[in-house]
Amino acid sequence: MKTSTAELIRNSRRASSAGTDLLTIGASIGALGLAGAALGAVCPACVVATPALLGFGLVQKLRAFFLAKKAKNLPAASRLEEA
């Protein structure tokens, strides 16, 4: 099954947006966990969630990058067929 350029671009933008959201949430939870640790309380959920969200956000950003690159490198013939 071939994927169209428009679909690749749409999926790339969606993955990039999701990656940004996950990185923001992960950084926020990490900051809350760090503030709690400074006050003497360690949040076990923060210790697990922060690296998981940051890692998954990074994976989504990389996925978006590779999808955009794939859309850019499609042959011109397939781009003309979509128009």
Phi and psi in radians as a Rosetta constraint file:
Dihedral C 1 N 2 CA 2 C 2 CIRCULARHARMONIC -1.551 0.35
Dihedral N 2 CA 2 C 2 N 3 CIRCULARHARMONIC 2.512 0.35
Dihedral C 2 N 3 CA 3 C 3 CIRCULARHARMONIC -1.847 0.35
Dihedral N 3 CA 3 C 3 N 4 CIRCULARHARMONIC 2.340 0.35
Dihedral C 3 N 4 CA 4 C 4 CIRCULARHARMONIC -1.313 0.35
Dihedral N 4 CA 4 C 4 N 5 CIRCULARHARMONIC 2.806 0.35
Dihedral C 4 N 5 CA 5 C 5 CIRCULARHARMONIC -1.070 0.35
Dihedral N 5 CA 5 C 5 N 6 CIRCULARHARMONIC -0.751 0.35
Dihedral C 5 N 6 CA 6 C 6 CIRCULARHARMONIC -1.083 0.35
Dihedral N 6 CA 6 C 6 N 7 CIRCULARHARMONIC -0.705 0.35
Dihedral C 6 N 7 CA 7 C 7 CIRCULARHARMONIC -1.177 0.35
Dihedral N 7 CA 7 C 7 N 8 CIRCULARHARMONIC -0.685 0.35
Dihedral C 7 N 8 CA 8 C 8 CIRCULARHARMONIC -1.109 0.35
Dihedral N 8 CA 8 C 8 N 9 CIRCULARHARMONIC -0.734 0.35
Dihedral C 8 N 9 CA 9 C 9 CIRCULARHARMONIC -1.155 0.35
Dihedral N 9 CA 9 C 9 N 10 CIRCULARHARMONIC -0.735 0.35
Dihedral C 9 N 10 CA 10 C 10 CIRCULARHARMONIC -1.090 0.35
Dihedral N 10 CA 10 C 10 N 11 CIRCULARHARMONIC -0.776 0.35
Dihedral C 10 N 11 CA 11 C 11 CIRCULARHARMONIC -1.137 0.35
Dihedral N 11 CA 11 C 11 N 12 CIRCULARHARMONIC -0.631 0.35
Dihedral C 11 N 12 CA 12 C 12 CIRCULARHARMONIC -1.116 0.35
Dihedral N 12 CA 12 C 12 N 13 CIRCULARHARMONIC -0.785 0.35
Dihedral C 12 N 13 CA 13 C 13 CIRCULARHARMONIC -1.142 0.35
Dihedral N 13 CA 13 C 13 N 14 CIRCULARHARMONIC -0.681 0.35
Dihedral C 13 N 14 CA 14 C 14 CIRCULARHARMONIC -1.126 0.35
Dihedral N 14 CA 14 C 14 N 15 CIRCULARHARMONIC -0.760 0.35
Dihedral C 14 N 15 CA 15 C 15 CIRCULARHARMONIC -1.171 0.35
Dihedral N 15 CA 15 C 15 N 16 CIRCULARHARMONIC -0.666 0.35
Dihedral C 15 N 16 CA 16 C 16 CIRCULARHARMONIC -1.133 0.35
Dihedral N 16 CA 16 C 16 N 17 CIRCULARHARMONIC -0.735 0.35
Dihedral C 16 N 17 CA 17 C 17 CIRCULARHARMONIC -1.126 0.35
Dihedral N 17 CA 17 C 17 N 18 CIRCULARHARMONIC -0.771 0.35
Dihedral C 17 N 18 CA 18 C 18 CIRCULARHARMONIC -1.112 0.35
Dihedral N 18 CA 18 C 18 N 19 CIRCULARHARMONIC -0.689 0.35
Dihedral C 18 N 19 CA 19 C 19 CIRCULARHARMONIC -1.098 0.35
Dihedral N 19 CA 19 C 19 N 20 CIRCULARHARMONIC -0.742 0.35
Dihedral C 19 N 20 CA 20 C 20 CIRCULARHARMONIC -1.094 0.35
Dihedral N 20 CA 20 C 20 N 21 CIRCULARHARMONIC -0.762 0.35
Dihedral C 20 N 21 CA 21 C 21 CIRCULARHARMONIC -1.074 0.35
Dihedral N 21 CA 21 C 21 N 22 CIRCULARHARMONIC -0.798 0.35
Dihedral C 21 N 22 CA 22 C 22 CIRCULARHARMONIC -1.140 0.35
Dihedral N 22 CA 22 C 22 N 23 CIRCULARHARMONIC -0.696 0.35
Dihedral C 22 N 23 CA 23 C 23 CIRCULARHARMONIC -1.129 0.35
Dihedral N 23 CA 23 C 23 N 24 CIRCULARHARMONIC -0.688 0.35
Dihedral C 23 N 24 CA 24 C 24 CIRCULARHARMONIC -1.156 0.35
Dihedral N 24 CA 24 C 24 N 25 CIRCULARHARMONIC -0.783 0.35
Dihedral C 24 N 25 CA 25 C 25 CIRCULARHARMONIC -1.131 0.35
Dihedral N 25 CA 25 C 25 N 26 CIRCULARHARMONIC -0.753 0.35
Dihedral C 25 N 26 CA 26 C 26 CIRCULARHARMONIC -1.079 0.35
Dihedral N 26 CA 26 C 26 N 27 CIRCULARHARMONIC -0.746 0.35
Dihedral C 26 N 27 CA 27 C 27 CIRCULARHARMONIC -1.151 0.35
Dihedral N 27 CA 27 C 27 N 28 CIRCULARHARMONIC -0.666 0.35
Dihedral C 27 N 28 CA 28 C 28 CIRCULARHARMONIC -1.144 0.35
Dihedral N 28 CA 28 C 28 N 29 CIRCULARHARMONIC -0.788 0.35
Dihedral C 28 N 29 CA 29 C 29 CIRCULARHARMONIC -1.130 0.35
Dihedral N 29 CA 29 C 29 N 30 CIRCULARHARMONIC -0.665 0.35
Dihedral C 29 N 30 CA 30 C 30 CIRCULARHARMONIC -1.091 0.35
Dihedral N 30 CA 30 C 30 N 31 CIRCULARHARMONIC -0.709 0.35
Dihedral C 30 N 31 CA 31 C 31 CIRCULARHARMONIC -1.142 0.35
Dihedral N 31 CA 31 C 31 N 32 CIRCULARHARMONIC -0.707 0.35
Dihedral C 31 N 32 CA 32 C 32 CIRCULARHARMONIC -1.134 0.35
Dihedral N 32 CA 32 C 32 N 33 CIRCULARHARMONIC -0.720 0.35
Dihedral C 32 N 33 CA 33 C 33 CIRCULARHARMONIC -1.114 0.35
Dihedral N 33 CA 33 C 33 N 34 CIRCULARHARMONIC -0.692 0.35
Dihedral C 33 N 34 CA 34 C 34 CIRCULARHARMONIC -1.165 0.35
Dihedral N 34 CA 34 C 34 N 35 CIRCULARHARMONIC -0.708 0.35
Dihedral C 34 N 35 CA 35 C 35 CIRCULARHARMONIC -1.127 0.35
Dihedral N 35 CA 35 C 35 N 36 CIRCULARHARMONIC -0.714 0.35
Dihedral C 35 N 36 CA 36 C 36 CIRCULARHARMONIC -1.136 0.35
Dihedral N 36 CA 36 C 36 N 37 CIRCULARHARMONIC -0.673 0.35
Dihedral C 36 N 37 CA 37 C 37 CIRCULARHARMONIC -1.157 0.35
Dihedral N 37 CA 37 C 37 N 38 CIRCULARHARMONIC -0.611 0.35
Dihedral C 37 N 38 CA 38 C 38 CIRCULARHARMONIC -1.148 0.35
Dihedral N 38 CA 38 C 38 N 39 CIRCULARHARMONIC -0.503 0.35
Dihedral C 38 N 39 CA 39 C 39 CIRCULARHARMONIC -1.532 0.35
Dihedral N 39 CA 39 C 39 N 40 CIRCULARHARMONIC -0.096 0.35
Dihedral C 39 N 40 CA 40 C 40 CIRCULARHARMONIC 1.831 0.35
Dihedral N 40 CA 40 C 40 N 41 CIRCULARHARMONIC 0.069 0.35
Dihedral C 40 N 41 CA 41 C 41 CIRCULARHARMONIC -2.073 0.35
Dihedral N 41 CA 41 C 41 N 42 CIRCULARHARMONIC 2.191 0.35
Dihedral C 41 N 42 CA 42 C 42 CIRCULARHARMONIC -1.769 0.35
Dihedral N 42 CA 42 C 42 N 43 CIRCULARHARMONIC 2.234 0.35
Dihedral C 42 N 43 CA 43 C 43 CIRCULARHARMONIC -1.642 0.35
Dihedral N 43 CA 43 C 43 N 44 CIRCULARHARMONIC 1.937 0.35
Dihedral C 43 N 44 CA 44 C 44 CIRCULARHARMONIC -1.075 0.35
Dihedral N 44 CA 44 C 44 N 45 CIRCULARHARMONIC -0.600 0.35
Dihedral C 44 N 45 CA 45 C 45 CIRCULARHARMONIC -1.146 0.35
Dihedral N 45 CA 45 C 45 N 46 CIRCULARHARMONIC -0.653 0.35
Dihedral C 45 N 46 CA 46 C 46 CIRCULARHARMONIC -1.172 0.35
Dihedral N 46 CA 46 C 46 N 47 CIRCULARHARMONIC -0.644 0.35
Dihedral C 46 N 47 CA 47 C 47 CIRCULARHARMONIC -1.142 0.35
Dihedral N 47 CA 47 C 47 N 48 CIRCULARHARMONIC -0.598 0.35
Dihedral C 47 N 48 CA 48 C 48 CIRCULARHARMONIC -1.524 0.35
Dihedral N 48 CA 48 C 48 N 49 CIRCULARHARMONIC -0.747 0.35
Dihedral C 48 N 49 CA 49 C 49 CIRCULARHARMONIC -1.249 0.35
Dihedral N 49 CA 49 C 49 N 50 CIRCULARHARMONIC -0.652 0.35
Dihedral C 49 N 50 CA 50 C 50 CIRCULARHARMONIC -1.037 0.35
Dihedral N 50 CA 50 C 50 N 51 CIRCULARHARMONIC -0.987 0.35
Dihedral C 50 N 51 CA 51 C 51 CIRCULARHARMONIC -1.153 0.35
Dihedral N 51 CA 51 C 51 N 52 CIRCULARHARMONIC -0.555 0.35
Dihedral C 51 N 52 CA 52 C 52 CIRCULARHARMONIC -1.134 0.35
Dihedral N 52 CA 52 C 52 N 53 CIRCULARHARMONIC -0.816 0.35
Dihedral C 52 N 53 CA 53 C 53 CIRCULARHARMONIC -1.183 0.35
Dihedral N 53 CA 53 C 53 N 54 CIRCULARHARMONIC -0.705 0.35
Dihedral C 53 N 54 CA 54 C 54 CIRCULARHARMONIC -1.135 0.35
Dihedral N 54 CA 54 C 54 N 55 CIRCULARHARMONIC -0.739 0.35
Dihedral C 54 N 55 CA 55 C 55 CIRCULARHARMONIC -1.134 0.35
Dihedral N 55 CA 55 C 55 N 56 CIRCULARHARMONIC -0.793 0.35
Dihedral C 55 N 56 CA 56 C 56 CIRCULARHARMONIC -1.183 0.35
Dihedral N 56 CA 56 C 56 N 57 CIRCULARHARMONIC -0.611 0.35
Dihedral C 56 N 57 CA 57 C 57 CIRCULARHARMONIC -1.113 0.35
Dihedral N 57 CA 57 C 57 N 58 CIRCULARHARMONIC -0.703 0.35
Dihedral C 57 N 58 CA 58 C 58 CIRCULARHARMONIC -1.141 0.35
Dihedral N 58 CA 58 C 58 N 59 CIRCULARHARMONIC -0.712 0.35
Dihedral C 58 N 59 CA 59 C 59 CIRCULARHARMONIC -1.069 0.35
Dihedral N 59 CA 59 C 59 N 60 CIRCULARHARMONIC -0.727 0.35
Dihedral C 59 N 60 CA 60 C 60 CIRCULARHARMONIC -1.153 0.35
Dihedral N 60 CA 60 C 60 N 61 CIRCULARHARMONIC -0.683 0.35
Dihedral C 60 N 61 CA 61 C 61 CIRCULARHARMONIC -1.131 0.35
Dihedral N 61 CA 61 C 61 N 62 CIRCULARHARMONIC -0.734 0.35
Dihedral C 61 N 62 CA 62 C 62 CIRCULARHARMONIC -1.128 0.35
Dihedral N 62 CA 62 C 62 N 63 CIRCULARHARMONIC -0.702 0.35
Dihedral C 62 N 63 CA 63 C 63 CIRCULARHARMONIC -1.058 0.35
Dihedral N 63 CA 63 C 63 N 64 CIRCULARHARMONIC -0.745 0.35
Dihedral C 63 N 64 CA 64 C 64 CIRCULARHARMONIC -1.099 0.35
Dihedral N 64 CA 64 C 64 N 65 CIRCULARHARMONIC -0.726 0.35
Dihedral C 64 N 65 CA 65 C 65 CIRCULARHARMONIC -1.070 0.35
Dihedral N 65 CA 65 C 65 N 66 CIRCULARHARMONIC -0.823 0.35
Dihedral C 65 N 66 CA 66 C 66 CIRCULARHARMONIC -1.236 0.35
Dihedral N 66 CA 66 C 66 N 67 CIRCULARHARMONIC -0.586 0.35
Dihedral C 66 N 67 CA 67 C 67 CIRCULARHARMONIC -1.157 0.35
Dihedral N 67 CA 67 C 67 N 68 CIRCULARHARMONIC -0.724 0.35
Dihedral C 67 N 68 CA 68 C 68 CIRCULARHARMONIC -1.138 0.35
Dihedral N 68 CA 68 C 68 N 69 CIRCULARHARMONIC -0.692 0.35
Dihedral C 68 N 69 CA 69 C 69 CIRCULARHARMONIC -1.135 0.35
Dihedral N 69 CA 69 C 69 N 70 CIRCULARHARMONIC -0.702 0.35
Dihedral C 69 N 70 CA 70 C 70 CIRCULARHARMONIC -1.127 0.35
Dihedral N 70 CA 70 C 70 N 71 CIRCULARHARMONIC -0.719 0.35
Dihedral C 70 N 71 CA 71 C 71 CIRCULARHARMONIC -1.129 0.35
Dihedral N 71 CA 71 C 71 N 72 CIRCULARHARMONIC -0.661 0.35
Dihedral C 71 N 72 CA 72 C 72 CIRCULARHARMONIC -1.203 0.35
Dihedral N 72 CA 72 C 72 N 73 CIRCULARHARMONIC -0.584 0.35
Dihedral C 72 N 73 CA 73 C 73 CIRCULARHARMONIC -1.603 0.35
Dihedral N 73 CA 73 C 73 N 74 CIRCULARHARMONIC 0.115 0.35
Dihedral C 73 N 74 CA 74 C 74 CIRCULARHARMONIC -1.143 0.35
Dihedral N 74 CA 74 C 74 N 75 CIRCULARHARMONIC 2.522 0.35
Dihedral C 74 N 75 CA 75 C 75 CIRCULARHARMONIC -1.048 0.35
Dihedral N 75 CA 75 C 75 N 76 CIRCULARHARMONIC 2.649 0.35
Dihedral C 75 N 76 CA 76 C 76 CIRCULARHARMONIC -1.105 0.35
Dihedral N 76 CA 76 C 76 N 77 CIRCULARHARMONIC -0.554 0.35
Dihedral C 76 N 77 CA 77 C 77 CIRCULARHARMONIC -1.071 0.35
Dihedral N 77 CA 77 C 77 N 78 CIRCULARHARMONIC -0.727 0.35
Dihedral C 77 N 78 CA 78 C 78 CIRCULARHARMONIC -1.242 0.35
Dihedral N 78 CA 78 C 78 N 79 CIRCULARHARMONIC -0.485 0.35
Dihedral C 78 N 79 CA 79 C 79 CIRCULARHARMONIC -1.237 0.35
Dihedral N 79 CA 79 C 79 N 80 CIRCULARHARMONIC -0.634 0.35
Dihedral C 79 N 80 CA 80 C 80 CIRCULARHARMONIC -1.209 0.35
Dihedral N 80 CA 80 C 80 N 81 CIRCULARHARMONIC -0.571 0.35
Dihedral C 80 N 81 CA 81 C 81 CIRCULARHARMONIC -1.134 0.35
Dihedral N 81 CA 81 C 81 N 82 CIRCULARHARMONIC -0.509 0.35
Dihedral C 81 N 82 CA 82 C 82 CIRCULARHARMONIC -1.331 0.35
Dihedral N 82 CA 82 C 82 N 83 CIRCULARHARMONIC -0.504 0.35
